[in-house]
Amino acid sequence: AFPLLAGMVGTDNPEVAYLLVADATGAILYAAGPGAAEGQAALAGSSAAMPHPEDAIPIRSVGTFYDTALIIKRGDNRIGALHIGVRQSFVRGQLAEIIYDVLTVLVVALLVAFEMVAVLVALRVARPMARAERLLERLRCGDFRYDGNGSKGDEVGRFTAALAAVTRRVNERYWRLVQEAEEIKAGQIDPGIVARIEAAMSRLNARFSFPAPGAS
């Protein structure tokens, strides 16, 4: 029965190099697996054939194998041990693959972090800076129609808000000027003065752009 069991275990678990059954004295009773002879020789030259009572599932380095010994009991008496051997090269290969997978995950996580940083920079810096540049360009061209929206939680946002506040005050003063000009025109009987006021306002409107009253 043991060779059949060992064959089934080897088929489902090709990494298992050997299965050995030892009696209570450590003598090997049954051996199976492609590395059985090598494992048996390694166990014979070590003290790992019968685990210590305090070791529940001892795993030891035996020759070129990692040997796991499972104690076999009858009642309270230890009557032997089942040894399962796996080549150390296989374990090292598996560990290398795990380390490679972990490193791959770390690299992907770093790339995702960099992308998130780029998105945050675009949201918190690039967009507000672009909005501030557009506003400055409009002011340079004499366009005082402003956009007062945007975050004020950072330096760029506060700078944009300050520019918008300046344009707001300019707009308010412009419409007060328009109102005063209309009042002066309404009180004038000299057509020449009215014409000069209208010409000045026309030149002002040709050079600068202002929003309609209440649009800000």
Disulfide bonds with the S-S distance in Angstrom:
none
